[in-house]
Amino acid sequence: MHEDDLILVKHSGDLGVVRVEGRGTFKNARYLKTFAKKSREIGINQFALDLGKCTHMDSTFMGTIAGLAIDAKKSQTPLPQVYYISEKNLELLQTLGLDRILNIVADDLKISADGKTDSKEDAEDKINQEQLSEDMLEAHQTLASLSESNAEKFEDVIHFLRNKLETSEE
């Protein structure tokens, strides 16, 4: 992960707030996933994503965000809210259909992100290559499940990652 790429998190009441600074990529998607998991364990099921300082998102990161939305639908909790999104990042989400499963909010995020209570979320363990591949596969399968177009788009990536995981198990 590039040192300028950060996932800053905090809890504010019953809301999990995530601010992405720099790029949201396969290298830091695990931080988002871990924060969401730990939040759910303590009863927090609503998330706000501040993408105002996010310069780019790759498909693994967007698949992780899609996973948050799908989990919310399954548990009948509010969809993740996205704030401060740039036109470029909005287009990325729209291209993959994530704008249909996220709550993209036009007005400002009312939670202060002053840096004092934000902290970089530690992953549960050092992420090994196999775990990274599993996360990438899950994220791409999530994206593929959203539409036939996405399924075609990510078919080769999913096939490659499955083969990579099967080979590593041998």
NORLIN-V621504 format. One line per field, one symbol per residue. phi: phi as a letter, one per 20 degrees, with the letter a starting at -180 (. if undefined). burial: + if it has 16 or more other C-alpha atoms within 10 Angstrom, else -. Layout:
phi->???
burial->???
This chain:
phi->.ffeecddcadcmecedcdddneecgfcfffffffffffffdnecdcddedfdeeaceffffffffffffffffeldgfgdddlefgfffffffgenffeddeeefeffeefdenfdfbffefgcgeefffffffffgffffffffafffgffdgffffffffffffffe
burial->----+++++++---+++++++++++++++++++-++--+----++++++++++++++-++++++++++++++------+++++++---++-++--++++-++++----+---+----+--+----------++-++++++++++-+---++--+---+--++--+-----
